[in-house]
Amino acid sequence: MTGAALFAFRLESEGRPEVAVIDEAAPAMTNWLTTTQASHRLDISANWVRTLVTRGALRATQTPHGALIDPQSVTDMVRARQDGSRGAAVKV
């Protein structure tokens, strides 16, 4: 990383604060979710969230502390499940 500034932000995971460091060139991620937070919103396990990230069903970025999940990806999946297409949205 040549000349790219890094900054840290705080997020909550399981009731305790964590710090993630990201590159300023990366998209604004202050509202991105941990795998645990995404799992709660989707009512699935954190391991299944990681699987969905690996399969490309959820947009995420890796940090030194684990993946951060794009909240819009989670919202889209929740809406798809509410529309009755749970299998298509979650089974990848």
C-alpha positions in Angstrom: 0.0 0.0 0.0 1.8 3.0 -1.2 0.7 6.3 0.4 -2.7 5.0 1.3 -3.8 6.2 4.7 -5.3 3.7 7.1 -7.8 4.4 9.8 -9.6 2.5 12.4 -13.3 2.5 13.5 -15.1 0.8 16.3 -17.9 -1.7 16.0 -19.8 -3.8 18.4 -19.7 -7.6 18.2 -21.5 -9.7 20.8 -21.7 -6.7 23.2 -18.0 -5.9 23.2 -16.2 -3.3 21.1 -13.8 -4.3 18.4 -11.6 -2.2 16.1 -11.2 -2.8 12.4 -8.5 -1.1 10.3 -9.3 -0.3 6.7 -7.7 1.4 3.8 -9.2 4.9 3.0 -9.6 3.8 -0.6 -12.0 1.1 0.5 -15.7 1.9 0.5 -17.1 3.4 3.7 -17.6 0.5 6.0 -18.6 2.1 9.2 -22.1 0.5 9.0 -20.9 -2.9 7.7 -21.8 -5.9 9.8 -19.8 -8.6 11.6 -20.6 -12.2 10.7 -22.4 -12.5 14.1 -24.5 -9.4 13.4 -25.4 -10.6 9.9 -26.3 -14.0 11.3 -28.7 -12.5 13.7 -30.4 -10.4 11.0 -30.7 -13.5 8.7 -31.6 -15.9 11.5 -28.8 -18.3 10.4 -25.5 -19.3 12.0 -22.3 -17.2 11.7 -20.7 -20.2 10.0 -23.4 -20.2 7.3 -22.8 -16.5 6.8 -19.2 -17.2 6.2 -20.2 -19.9 3.7 -22.5 -17.5 1.9 -19.6 -15.0 1.8 -17.2 -17.6 0.4 -19.9 -18.6 -2.2 -20.4 -15.0 -3.2 -24.0 -14.8 -2.0 -23.1 -12.0 0.4 -20.8 -9.1 -0.3 -18.0 -8.8 2.2 -14.5 -7.6 2.8 -11.8 -9.2 4.9 -10.2 -7.3 7.8 -7.5 -8.5 10.2 -10.4 -9.3 12.6 -12.5 -11.2 10.1 -15.1 -10.4 7.5 -17.3 -7.4 7.4 -20.5 -7.9 5.6 -22.2 -5.3 3.3 -25.5 -4.5 5.1 -27.2 -4.0 1.7 -26.4 -7.6 0.8 -28.1 -8.7 4.1 -31.1 -6.5 3.4 -31.4 -7.9 -0.1 -31.3 -11.5 1.2 -33.9 -10.7 4.0 -36.2 -9.2 1.4 -35.8 -12.2 -1.0 -36.6 -14.6 1.9 -39.7 -12.5 2.8 -40.8 -12.7 -0.8 -40.9 -16.5 -0.5 -37.7 -17.2 -2.4 -35.7 -18.4 0.6 -34.2 -21.3 -1.2 -33.0 -19.2 -4.1 -31.6 -16.5 -1.8 -29.8 -18.7 0.7 -29.1 -21.9 -1.1 -26.1 -21.2 -3.3 
